[in-house]
């Protein structure tokens, strides 16, 4: 058919031969397909194989589960292959043989990358192959303790007429790998390319098949990488692993709060520390703000690492409830270190930073700020306040502005919580020194 009868485009039809599914593909997993009563199933403790990378273990829920299929997605060049090659080397040194299948690089290219990372490779077996049937045959003979497929878009099944990387090939190859992983009780890692809209390998076709989905994220000009779990059948999805890309590969960040605060000046104007949560891990980050008299008719609002809508909300509250004349001020707000803060617990820190820059008053360097700002200027409570305060105390902060509501029952040492009810009260207690208003501005 030359012309499509629906959209009237020419030569848009592609022939695809549909073959009957083999009986082996339709068969289940043997005894698991037999119905069993839940109360009579014997629960055996599930063994986990720890990987000698603490941040990866944290995200996986404590280690690898035998027979699990883990998908790691991320933008090109973010460090997926580097992380898996380092994990394969550590696993081979502690557990046994590991198979690393590269469908995009030759053996020589993978060896060059391993040598750059300082990986000797004892017990690590490399295979450059795209045919999945051949890959599974090699894995059956090798019997590794862990297998890595890099990437799932590069492998194919010969019986399918479509090209590698298509939705049909990706789905069928993943199903075949999942079946092999369950039968052999071998954990398998696969990497997936990310499309322009952020989905892995098409319209989220793989995320419903695999056991665990990990996303490797990072800012373009930042050396820090965040590993998040968006699906995990064997653990929590609230954990986040933090890495730093260095010359010798990815290095674990054991104390990210100290790292993000290392270049902070004590009495800088427009700089406030807040405690945010990345999963269940509290992180101390620096929120910076700069206000400047605009040169245009419409003042600009610029944010980096924060939600733009939250800045507009806080700016409106400062103008309406505190009387700060920000209608002719350009406002720039930034979170240092390339970290994205998406929770409202950083609202009070943003408001203090903007007020500090506008009034030209420094913030108390020994004080952090945690709290959500409401539209009427009230400070609202946040979750896991005690854990945030403990992290602030560990980094040497002596005081912390916290919401008065929900503060009862919080017991922490080495830090003095300062409860506040309104944003006006928080600004009064957080800023130090004499107020210096911008030229031509007077506070109501």
N, C-alpha and C positions, 0 to 999 in steps of 0.2 A: 504494500500500500504506500503510494508515494506521498500523499497529503493526509495529514491528521484530520479527521472529521470534526474534532472538538476545537483545537486551537488553530487549525488551518496552516500549520507549519509544514514544510516539505522535508522529506527524508529524515523524519524524527523517530521512526520506528526501528527498533533493534531486535534481531532474532535471538531468542533464548530457548534452548531445548530443555524441556523439563523431563527429567528422568525419574522413574519410580524410586522411592527411598528404599535402600537395602534393608533387609530384615534385621541385620546386625545393628543398624542405626536406630531402628524402632524398638529394639529390645531394651529392657530396663537394666538395672544394676544387680541382677541375680536375686539374692535373698532379700534385698531391700524392697523389692516390689511386692512381697507377701504382706498382706494386712496383719498388723499386730496390735493387740490392745495396749494402750498407753500405760496402764497400771502394772502390766506384766513385763515391760521392757526393762532390762537390767541396765542401769546407768553406770558406765565405766568412766573414770576420770580421763579427760582428753589430754594427751601428752602434747606439749609444745616444744618446738626446737628453737632455742634462742639464737639469734644472730648477734655476732659480736659488734653490733652498732646499736647503742642504747636508744637513740632517737627513733630508729626504725622499729625496734622492739616495742617502744612506747605506743606508736601509731598502730601496730599490728595487734596490740592487746596483750603483749607479753612474749611474743615469739610466733614462729610459723606453726600452723596446724597441719599435720600430715594429710595429704590429699586435697589441700585447698588450692584454689586458683585465684591469684592476686593480679589485678590490673593496675598498672601505674600509667597515668596520663599526664601530659604537660606539653607546653609549647616546645617547638624545636630548639635545641641547644640549651635547655633549662638544666640538664644534668641527669636525665633518667638513666641513660646507659652508664654514666659514671657511677651512680649510686648502685646499680645492679652489679656492675663489675666488681666494685669494692665489697658488696655483700657476698658475691659468689666466692671471692678469694677468702674472706673470713670464714664462710661456711665450709669451704673445702679444707681449711686448716683444722677445723674443730670437729666436723661431722663425717666427712668422706668425700667421695667423688661428686663433682658438680658439673652439669652440662650447660654450656653457654652457646646458644644457637643464634647466629647473626645472619639475618637475611638481607642486610643492607651493606655490610662491610665484608671485606675479604679477611682471611686469617691473618695476613700480614698487617692490615690496617688495625685490626683488633689487638694484635700483639704490640704495635706501636703505642696504642692508647694505654695498654696495661703497663708497658715499660715507663711511660710518662707518670703513671700513678704509683710507680714503685711496687708493682705486683709481680712476684716471681712466677706464680702459677702452678705450684705443686698441687695436684689433685683437681685442677680446673681444666676441663676438656672443652676445646673450642670446635664448633662446627659451622661452616658456611654453607647453608642449604636453604632452599625455598620450598621444596616439595615436602608437604607435611607428612605424607605417607612414608617417605624416606627418613624424615626426622624421627618419627615414632619408632621405626625399625631400629635406628641407631640408639634411641633411648632405651628400648627393650633390651638390647644387647649390653649397653653400658650399665644399666641399673643405677642411676645416680641418686643421691639423697635430695637433690634439688635441681630443677631445670628452669632455664630462662630463655624465653623466645623474644627476640628483639629484631623486628617488631611484628605484631600480628598482621599488619597491612602488607607485609612483604611475603608472607607464606601463602600457599594455594593448595587446593586439592585438584588433581588432574581430571577427575570425573566431572567436575563442574565446568561448564563452558565459559563462564564469565572470567574476567581478568582478576588478578590479585588486587586486593584493596577494595573490591566492590562489597556491597552490603551482604550479598549472598555468600561470597568467599569468606569474609570476616566472621560471619555468624557460624557457618558450618565448621570452619577451622577451630573456632573457640569451643564449640560443642564437642568436637573430637578431642581437643586437649583436655577439656573438663572430664570427659569420660575416661581418658587415660590416667589422669591424676587421681580420680577416685578409685579406679581399679588397682593401680600400683601404689597408692598411698604415698605419692610423691608430691610435695608442694611445687607449684609451677608459677613463675612470674611471667607476665606478658606486658609489653609496653604498647601503648596506643597513641596514635597521632591525634592532635586536637584540631578541630576545624575552626573556621573564623568565628562561629558563634559560641565556641568554648566546649562543644560536645565532643566526646571521644568516638572516633571512627563512625561518623554518621549520626543518625538520630537516636543516640543513646542506646544503640542496639546491644552493646556488650555489657552495659552496667546491670542488666537484668539477668545475665547468665552467670557471671563470675561471683565468687564468694566475697571478695573484698575489692573495693575501688579506692585507690589512693591518687590524689592530685598533687603534683609537684609544682609549686608556684614561686614566683619571684618577680621583683621589679626589674625593668630592663637595665638600669644603671646601678643596681645594688648587688652586692656579692652574697646576700643572704637568701636562703631558700627555705620555704615552708612546705612541709609534707603533711597533708590533711587526709583524713579518712572520711569519705562521704557515704560509704557503705561498708559494713563489717559484720558478717554473720557470726563471728567468733569473738567479738570484743566491742568496745565502745567506739563511737564515732566522735567523741569529744576531745580526743587527744591530738596534739600537734607536735611534729618534730621540726626542729630548727637546725639548719646547716649553714655553713659558710663555704663558698666556693673559693678554693685556694689553688696555688700552682700544682700541688700534689693531689688534687681532687677535693672531695667534699669532706669538711671537718665538722664534727659535732660541736654545737654551741651548748656547753654545760650550764653557763650562767648568762642567759641572754639579757637579763635586766641590767647587769653590770656592764655588758658590752654596749647597750644602747645609751647608758648614762655616762660613759667614759669621757666624752668630749663636752660635757655640760659645764658651763661656768656657773659659779655659785650664785652670784647676784645679778645675773643678766635680766634685762627687762623683756617682758613678753614671753617668758619661758616658764612653763609649769610642768611638773611631773605628775602623772596619773598612773593608776594600776588598771590595766585591761586584762581580760581573760582570753587566751587562745586555747580553746577547748576547756580543759580543767586546769591549765597552767597559768598562773598570774604572771604578767610581764609589766615591768615599769618602763614607760616610754615618756619621751619629752614632747610636749605640745608647744609649738612656737607660733607667735602671732606678730604681725607687723601692720600698723595702721599708718596711712599717709594721706595727706590732703590731695584729693583727686585733681587731675589736670583736665578731666573731661566733665561733661554735664552729668553723666550717669556714673556713680562710683562702682568700682569693680569688686567682685568677691571671688577669691581664688583659694582653692583647697588642694592639698596633696596628702593622701592617706586618710582622709575623713569623708564623711557623707556631706555633700554640698547642701542638702536640705537641712541638716542639723546646724550648719553655720548660719544659714538664713534665719532659722528659728531663734538661735541664741542672740544673733545681732538684733533681731526685733525685740526680744525681751530686754536686752541691755538698753535699747533706745527708749522703750516705752516704760519699763518698770524702774530703771535706774537713772533715766534722764541723760544718758550719754548721747551727745549729738554726733551720731555716726553717719548721717545722711550725706555728708560730703567727704567721707573717708574711704579710700581704698583699703580693703582688709585682705591680708594674705595669711593663711593658716597652714602649718606644715607639721607632720609627724616625722621626727628624725628616724633614720635607720631603715627607711623603706617599708615600714610596717603599716598595714591598713587596720584602722580601728573602726569597727562597724557598730559597736554597742553604745548605748546612750550614757554609760557610766563616765565617759570622758567629757560630758557637757560642762561640768563645773570648771574643769581645767581649761577648756576652750574659752569660757567666759572670763576667767581670771587672766588668761594670756592676752585677750583682746583688751580688757580693762587696763592691764599693766602697760601695754604699749600705748594706749590712748592717753592715759594719765602720766606716762613717763615715770612710773613708779616700779621698782623691782618687787618681785614676789619673794617671800621668806624662803631662803634656799634650803632650810631644814624641813619645809612643809610640802606635803603632797596634797592632792585634791581628788576626791572620788564622789561622784553623785550625778544624778540626772536632773536637768533643769526643766521645769514645767512652764506652761505659757503664762501663768500668773506670777512667775518669779520664784515659786517654791522649789525646794530641793527635795527630790524624791529618792526613795531607797533603791539600792541595787542588790543584785544577788551575790552571795559568797563574799560578803564584806570582810569577814574575819580572815579569810585566806589572803585577800588583797592587802590588808593591814600587816599581816605577818611578813609578806614579801617586802613591803616598804620598810618595816623595822629591820629586816635582815640586811638591807642595803644602806642602813645608817640614818634614815629619816627619823626625826624626833617627834614631829607632829603631822597630823593629817586631817584635813577638812572632810567630814563625813556627813551624810544626811541624819538629821535628828530622828526622823521617822524610821523605825526598824532598827534603831541602834541598841535597844535594850537586849541584854543577854550576850553582848559581844565582850569577850575578855581577851585582851592581848597585852603583852609585856614589851618593854623597851620602846614604846611609841605612845604618844598621847593623842587619842582621838579628840577632835574638836567638833562637836555636833553643831550644825547650823540648820536653820529652817528656811531661810530665804537667800536668794542670790545677793541681795544687798548686804546681808550680814556676812556672807562668805567673802565678798570683795573687801569689806571693811577689815576683816581679820586676816586676809591673805596678803594684802599689799602692805609694804613697809615704806618708810621715808615720806618726804613731803610731796604733795601733789603738784605736778607741773602740767598745766593744761596746754594743749596745742594752741598756736597763735590764733586769736580770733574766736576761741571756743570757750564757753562757760558752762559748767555743769549746773543743771537745774537743782 
